[in-house]
Amino acid sequence: MLEIVSTRFTQEETQKIKQFVELNKRWNGESSVPRRYSSSFPVDVRVNIITKDSVNTGYVVVMSDISQLKKLSQ
């Protein structure tokens, strides 16, 4: 999870996200993903923790393109 999130957020933001996920089992926010040729597009980022027998075993990170939603809201 940290590898994916840390490429989109600062180190400080990444630590805050990790702490929030550890406490609340989930987090969501927005970021942007670079395209090949220097532009980028907005994404919704969702992080959920996976637990087994009350032990954190991993994370699920989902990024969804929200370009159209952003255009409609302008």
C-alpha positions in Angstrom: 0.0 0.0 0.0 2.7 2.4 0.9 4.5 1.9 -2.4 1.4 2.9 -4.4 0.3 5.7 -2.1 3.8 7.2 -1.7 4.1 7.7 -5.5 1.0 10.0 -5.4 1.4 11.8 -2.1 4.2 13.4 -0.1 6.0 11.3 2.6 4.1 13.2 5.3 0.7 12.6 3.6 1.5 9.0 3.1 2.2 8.5 6.8 -1.1 10.3 7.7 -3.0 8.0 5.3 -1.3 4.9 6.8 -2.2 6.0 10.3 -5.8 6.8 9.3 -6.2 3.4 7.6 -4.7 1.6 10.6 -7.3 3.2 12.9 -10.4 3.3 10.6 -9.7 0.3 8.2 -10.3 2.6 5.2 -9.4 5.9 3.6 -10.3 7.8 0.4 -9.2 10.9 -1.3 -8.1 12.4 -4.6 -4.8 12.5 -6.5 -3.7 12.7 -10.1 -2.0 10.2 -12.4 0.5 11.3 -15.0 0.0 10.4 -18.6 2.8 9.5 -20.9 3.3 12.9 -22.4 3.4 15.3 -19.4 -0.3 15.8 -18.7 -2.2 14.1 -15.9 -5.8 13.1 -15.0 -7.6 13.1 -11.6 -8.3 9.9 -9.7 -10.3 8.9 -6.7 -8.1 6.8 -4.4 -9.6 4.3 -2.0 -7.5 2.2 0.5 -9.1 -0.6 2.5 -7.3 -2.9 5.0 -7.6 -6.6 4.8 -7.8 -8.5 8.1 -7.8 -12.1 9.0 -8.5 -13.2 12.6 -8.1 -9.5 13.7 -4.6 -9.3 12.1 -3.9 -6.8 9.3 -2.8 -9.0 6.3 -2.8 -6.5 3.5 -4.4 -3.6 1.7 -6.6 -3.0 -1.3 -5.9 0.2 -3.2 -8.4 1.2 -6.0 -7.8 4.2 -8.2 -10.7 5.4 -10.4 -10.5 8.0 -13.2 -12.8 10.9 -12.2 -12.0 13.1 -15.2 -15.6 13.2 -16.4 -17.0 14.0 -12.9 -14.6 16.9 -12.6 -15.6 18.3 -16.0 -19.3 18.0 -15.1 -18.8 19.8 -11.8 -17.1 22.8 -13.4 
